[in-house]
Amino acid sequence: MNRRVIPLNELSAVPAFSSAPGAPRGSVVDRLARPLRDLRISVTDRCNFRCVYCMPRTVFGHDYPFLPHSALLTFEEIERVARLFVTQGVEKIRLTGGEPLLRKHLERLIERLAALRTPDARALDLTLTTNGALLARKARALKDAGLTRVTVSLDALDDTLFKRMNDVDFPVSSVLEGIEAAHAAGLGPLKINMVVKRGTNDSEIVPMARHFRGSGTVLRFIEYMDVGRSNGWNMTEVLPSADVIDQINAHWPLVPLDAHYPGETAQRWQYADGAGEIGVISSVTRAFCSSCTRIRLSTDGNAYLCLFAGTGHDLRALLRGGVSDEQIADAIARLWQAREDRYSQLRGQAAGGPRVEMSYIGG
């Protein structure tokens, strides 16, 4: 567990408490002219799955030192820092984990975040990514609390393969029940994320497409990524998104679609017969760093400027240190203004230092 953290008020490149004004609220950009638009908040570092590409049991066993409850940001702290991120341009908040539905009384946090508004009084796009294990029993409460929609991680329909991948013997039928409950609750448009690992679950690409075609659900295929240091990533196990598109197109012709908004991670494709759409997320073979607008907040309050970052920036110390809202907002602005992360574009040149685990900051 190697989590390198820099106190924000020690960053020479980001003078968090300077008396000079920060960027105008709502217009902060980084050194590559990328605006701050998306905040991903990890609400727990724990998960009830042990997926081989994220939290392999060999690393995250019974003796793994998960964060103590006292280290976690409280709902009040999360609401406060989220509100300050919104003043700097954030329009979308995604709750992640670990598995976010393991956080007790999560609906109370959702209610708080759903009440936030952008400077021009618009509601936020408030979403959540889940493995679906607890979704059937929680979908209605999540919707009632103000959640906009959900994304469900599902890597196979074959039950034997799915159990082997989640490594806790959890049946795929229960995740499918959760997906149906989310549909019924109105948590949509619902998205399904499938991480494709060559030689492991690539045989499930066409069955997944067949199952979700015409359902109103958007199925997205994600290239297996080198996040953290625990998943034994190897480039030979990456199936390029272009191959995924070719496989599906051979069964049901596809036509490309424009992005919904600047910075969208997925390339969108529509079935030519009108049976819905799919997406591919190609951070290995087709990096989208140039339009990345995302910042990640860990469970214990560290801000990470990239999914592949090795260093976090301590916001919890500010939240618990008697620092004013204006000073924290200024620290956020200056942190983003100093950002130049683009790991996926430089993957072949990147140094091999430590990187934070995906389970700690969300995907």
Secondary structure, 3 states (H helix, E strand, C coil): CCCEEEEHHHCCCCCCCCCCCCCCCCCCECCCCCECCEEEEECCCCCCCCCCCCCCCCCCCCCCCCCCHHHCCCHHHHHHHHHHHHHCCCCEEEEECCCHHHCCCHHHHHHHHHCCECCCCCECEEEEEECCCCHHHHHHHHHHHCCCEEEEECCCCCHHHHHHHHCCCCCHHHHHHHHHHHHHHCCCCCEEEEEEECCCCHHHHHHHHHHHCCCCCEEEEEECCCCCCCCCCCHHHECCHHHHHHHHHHHCCEEEECCCCCCCCCEEEEECCCCCEEEEECCCCCCCHHHCCEEEECCCCEEECCCCCCEEEECHHHHCCCCCHHHHHHHHHHHHHCCCCCCHHHCCCCCCCCCCCHHHHCC
